Amino acid sequence: MPKETYIPQLFQLFQQYGYDGATLSKIAAATGLGKASLYHHFPGGKDDMVQSVLTYAEAWLTENVLQPLARPGNAQERLRQMCDRINELYSGGTQPCLLAILQAGTGRELFHSQVKALIERWIAAIATVLTEAGLDEAMARQRSEESLVAIQGGLMLSQALDNVVPFQRVLQALPEKACRPALVSQQKIA
């Protein structure tokens, strides 16, 4: 089987355990491959596996979030669609964020620039939607960053409390909250 066959299992494994916690024995168990087969498919070892998972994550984010955000239409509806897809990605708030997990431990040293680039693309896509909705560029950027802070914070809080309500509440409120008109005093602060 081609190595792409194993990427979804690796995605879930690294999402759950991060770079340092995903041992070769866990990887072998998740994929059903022995260590020799793992190195055949991923000659660079665990680093190669994470690179493949990040490529998969970037393709998913592009197809399911960035491209839909770039389509014409109502800003709140585009943000609602983004929230729906993010809700699916994180299984309603029960699964952690791969990109956040890779910012801990050794993973940060190895993959920070790729994670940062993905997050920057996401921020820029939301900011474009908000600019089209009438916010100035500075406020749109600020609201875009605040949107990701809310998503990631809601996700972390939901997992810490074993209660998906905070994450769900963030996703419900985000489209309207991000698009609300800026007050003049807020624009001067940005």
NORZI-V703297 format. One record per pair of residues at least 4 apart in sequence whose ideal C-beta (glycine too) atoms are under 8 Angstrom apart, sorted by the first residue. I is the first residue (numbers start at 0). J is the second residue. D is the distance in whole Angstrom. If there is no record, write none. Layout:
((I | J | D) (I | J | D))
This chain:
((0 | 4 | 4) (0 | 5 | 8) (2 | 6 | 7) (2 | 40 | 4) (2 | 41 | 6) (2 | 51 | 7) (3 | 51 | 8) (5 | 9 | 6) (5 | 30 | 5) (5 | 32 | 7) (5 | 40 | 7) (6 | 10 | 6) (6 | 51 | 6) (6 | 52 | 6) (6 | 55 | 5) (7 | 11 | 7) (7 | 55 | 8) (8 | 12 | 6) (8 | 29 | 5) (8 | 30 | 5) (9 | 13 | 6) (9 | 26 | 7) (9 | 29 | 7) (9 | 30 | 7) (9 | 48 | 5) (9 | 51 | 7) (9 | 52 | 5) (10 | 14 | 6) (10 | 52 | 5) (10 | 55 | 6) (10 | 56 | 7) (10 | 97 | 7) (11 | 15 | 6) (11 | 29 | 7) (12 | 16 | 6) (12 | 21 | 5) (12 | 25 | 6) (12 | 26 | 6) (12 | 29 | 5) (13 | 17 | 7) (13 | 18 | 7) (13 | 21 | 5) (13 | 48 | 8) (13 | 49 | 6) (13 | 52 | 5) (13 | 97 | 6) (13 | 100 | 7) (13 | 101 | 7) (14 | 94 | 6) (14 | 95 | 6) (14 | 96 | 8) (14 | 97 | 4) (14 | 100 | 6) (15 | 20 | 8) (15 | 21 | 8) (15 | 94 | 8) (15 | 95 | 7) (16 | 20 | 3) (16 | 21 | 4) (16 | 22 | 8) (16 | 25 | 7) (16 | 100 | 8) (17 | 21 | 7) (17 | 100 | 4) (17 | 101 | 7) (17 | 103 | 6) (17 | 104 | 6) (17 | 106 | 6) (18 | 45 | 7) (18 | 49 | 6) (18 | 100 | 8) (18 | 101 | 6) (18 | 103 | 8) (18 | 104 | 6) (18 | 105 | 5) (18 | 106 | 3) (18 | 109 | 7) (18 | 110 | 7) (19 | 103 | 8) (19 | 104 | 4) (19 | 105 | 5) (19 | 106 | 7) (20 | 25 | 8) (21 | 25 | 6) (21 | 26 | 6) (21 | 45 | 7) (22 | 26 | 7) (23 | 27 | 6) (23 | 34 | 6) (23 | 37 | 7) (23 | 45 | 7) (24 | 28 | 6) (25 | 29 | 6) (26 | 30 | 6) (26 | 32 | 8) (26 | 37 | 6) (26 | 45 | 7) (26 | 48 | 7) (27 | 31 | 8) (27 | 32 | 6) (27 | 33 | 6) (27 | 34 | 6) (27 | 37 | 6) (30 | 37 | 7) (32 | 36 | 4) (32 | 37 | 5) (32 | 40 | 7) (33 | 37 | 7) (34 | 38 | 6) (35 | 39 | 6) (36 | 40 | 6) (37 | 41 | 6) (37 | 44 | 8) (37 | 48 | 8) (38 | 42 | 6) (38 | 44 | 7) (41 | 45 | 8) (41 | 47 | 4) (41 | 48 | 5) (41 | 51 | 7) (42 | 47 | 6) (43 | 47 | 3) (43 | 48 | 8) (43 | 50 | 7) (44 | 48 | 7) (45 | 49 | 6) (46 | 50 | 6) (46 | 109 | 6) (47 | 51 | 6) (48 | 52 | 6) (49 | 53 | 6) (49 | 101 | 7) (49 | 106 | 7) (49 | 109 | 7) (49 | 110 | 6) (50 | 54 | 6) (51 | 55 | 6) (52 | 56 | 6) (52 | 97 | 7) (53 | 57 | 6) (53 | 101 | 8) (53 | 110 | 6) (53 | 113 | 5) (53 | 114 | 8) (53 | 117 | 8) (54 | 58 | 6) (55 | 59 | 6) (56 | 60 | 6) (56 | 97 | 6) (56 | 98 | 7) (56 | 117 | 7) (57 | 61 | 6) (57 | 113 | 8) (57 | 117 | 6) (58 | 62 | 6) (59 | 63 | 6) (59 | 88 | 7) (60 | 64 | 5) (60 | 65 | 6) (60 | 117 | 6) (60 | 120 | 8) (60 | 121 | 7) (61 | 65 | 5) (61 | 66 | 6) (62 | 66 | 6) (63 | 67 | 7) (63 | 84 | 4) (63 | 88 | 8) (64 | 68 | 6) (64 | 81 | 5) (64 | 84 | 6) (64 | 85 | 7) (64 | 121 | 7) (64 | 124 | 7) (65 | 69 | 6) (65 | 120 | 6) (65 | 121 | 7) (65 | 124 | 5) (66 | 70 | 7) (67 | 77 | 6) (67 | 80 | 5) (67 | 81 | 7) (67 | 84 | 7) (68 | 77 | 5) (68 | 78 | 8) (68 | 81 | 6) (68 | 124 | 4) (68 | 125 | 7) (68 | 127 | 7) (68 | 128 | 5) (69 | 124 | 7) (69 | 127 | 7) (70 | 77 | 7) (72 | 76 | 6) (72 | 77 | 6) (73 | 77 | 7) (74 | 78 | 6) (74 | 128 | 5) (74 | 129 | 7) (74 | 131 | 6) (74 | 132 | 4) (74 | 174 | 8) (74 | 178 | 5) (75 | 79 | 6) (75 | 132 | 8) (75 | 174 | 4) (75 | 175 | 6) (75 | 178 | 5) (76 | 80 | 7) (76 | 174 | 8) (77 | 81 | 7) (77 | 128 | 5) (78 | 82 | 6) (78 | 125 | 7) (78 | 128 | 6) (78 | 146 | 8) (78 | 173 | 6) (78 | 174 | 4) (78 | 177 | 6) (78 | 178 | 7) (79 | 83 | 6) (79 | 174 | 5) (80 | 84 | 7) (81 | 85 | 6) (81 | 125 | 8) (82 | 86 | 6) (82 | 170 | 4) (82 | 171 | 8) (82 | 173 | 6) (82 | 174 | 7) (83 | 87 | 7) (83 | 170 | 8) (84 | 88 | 6) (85 | 89 | 6) (85 | 150 | 6) (85 | 170 | 7) (86 | 91 | 6) (86 | 92 | 7) (86 | 166 | 8) (86 | 167 | 8) (86 | 170 | 6) (88 | 94 | 8) (89 | 93 | 7) (89 | 94 | 5) (89 | 95 | 8) (89 | 96 | 7) (89 | 154 | 6) (89 | 166 | 7) (90 | 94 | 4) (91 | 163 | 5) (91 | 166 | 7) (91 | 167 | 7) (92 | 153 | 7) (92 | 154 | 6) (92 | 157 | 4) (92 | 158 | 7) (92 | 163 | 4) (92 | 165 | 8) (92 | 166 | 3) (92 | 167 | 6) (93 | 157 | 8) (93 | 158 | 7) (93 | 163 | 6) (95 | 99 | 7) (95 | 100 | 6) (95 | 154 | 7) (95 | 155 | 8) (95 | 158 | 6) (96 | 100 | 7) (96 | 151 | 6) (96 | 154 | 6) (97 | 101 | 6) (98 | 102 | 7) (98 | 114 | 5) (98 | 117 | 6) (98 | 118 | 7) (99 | 103 | 8) (99 | 151 | 6) (99 | 154 | 8) (99 | 155 | 8) (100 | 106 | 7) (101 | 106 | 4) (101 | 107 | 7) (101 | 110 | 5) (101 | 114 | 6) (102 | 106 | 7) (102 | 107 | 5) (102 | 111 | 7) (102 | 114 | 6) (103 | 107 | 6) (105 | 109 | 6) (106 | 110 | 5) (107 | 111 | 5) (110 | 114 | 6) (111 | 115 | 6) (112 | 116 | 6) (113 | 117 | 7) (114 | 118 | 6) (115 | 119 | 6) (116 | 120 | 7) (117 | 121 | 7) (118 | 122 | 6) (118 | 147 | 7) (119 | 123 | 6) (120 | 124 | 6) (121 | 125 | 7) (121 | 147 | 7) (122 | 126 | 6) (122 | 140 | 7) (122 | 143 | 5) (122 | 144 | 6) (122 | 147 | 6) (123 | 127 | 6) (123 | 143 | 8) (124 | 128 | 7) (125 | 129 | 6) (125 | 139 | 8) (125 | 142 | 8) (125 | 143 | 4) (125 | 146 | 6) (125 | 147 | 8) (125 | 177 | 7) (126 | 130 | 6) (126 | 136 | 7) (126 | 139 | 4) (126 | 140 | 5) (126 | 142 | 8) (126 | 143 | 4) (127 | 131 | 6) (127 | 139 | 8) (128 | 132 | 6) (129 | 134 | 5) (129 | 138 | 8) (129 | 139 | 4) (129 | 142 | 5) (129 | 143 | 6) (129 | 177 | 6) (129 | 178 | 7) (130 | 134 | 6) (130 | 135 | 8) (130 | 136 | 6) (130 | 139 | 4) (132 | 178 | 5) (133 | 180 | 7) (134 | 138 | 4) (134 | 139 | 4) (134 | 142 | 7) (134 | 178 | 8) (134 | 180 | 8) (134 | 181 | 6) (135 | 139 | 7) (135 | 181 | 7) (135 | 186 | 6) (135 | 189 | 8) (136 | 140 | 6) (137 | 141 | 6) (137 | 186 | 7) (137 | 189 | 4) (138 | 142 | 6) (138 | 181 | 5) (138 | 185 | 7) (138 | 186 | 6) (138 | 189 | 5) (139 | 143 | 6) (140 | 144 | 7) (140 | 189 | 8) (141 | 145 | 6) (141 | 189 | 5) (142 | 146 | 6) (142 | 177 | 5) (143 | 147 | 7) (143 | 177 | 7) (144 | 148 | 6) (145 | 149 | 6) (145 | 177 | 8) (146 | 150 | 6) (146 | 173 | 6) (146 | 177 | 5) (147 | 151 | 6) (148 | 152 | 6) (149 | 153 | 6) (149 | 169 | 5) (149 | 173 | 6) (150 | 154 | 6) (150 | 166 | 8) (150 | 169 | 6) (150 | 170 | 7) (150 | 173 | 7) (151 | 155 | 6) (152 | 156 | 6) (152 | 169 | 7) (153 | 157 | 6) (153 | 165 | 5) (153 | 166 | 4) (153 | 167 | 8) (153 | 168 | 7) (153 | 169 | 4) (153 | 170 | 7) (154 | 158 | 7) (154 | 166 | 5) (155 | 159 | 6) (156 | 160 | 6) (156 | 165 | 4) (156 | 166 | 7) (157 | 162 | 6) (157 | 163 | 5) (157 | 164 | 7) (157 | 165 | 5) (157 | 166 | 4) (157 | 167 | 8) (160 | 165 | 7) (163 | 167 | 6) (164 | 168 | 6) (165 | 169 | 7) (166 | 170 | 7) (167 | 171 | 6) (168 | 172 | 6) (169 | 173 | 6) (172 | 176 | 5) (173 | 177 | 6) (174 | 178 | 6) (175 | 179 | 7) (181 | 185 | 5) (181 | 186 | 5) (182 | 186 | 7) (183 | 187 | 7) (184 | 188 | 7) (185 | 189 | 7))
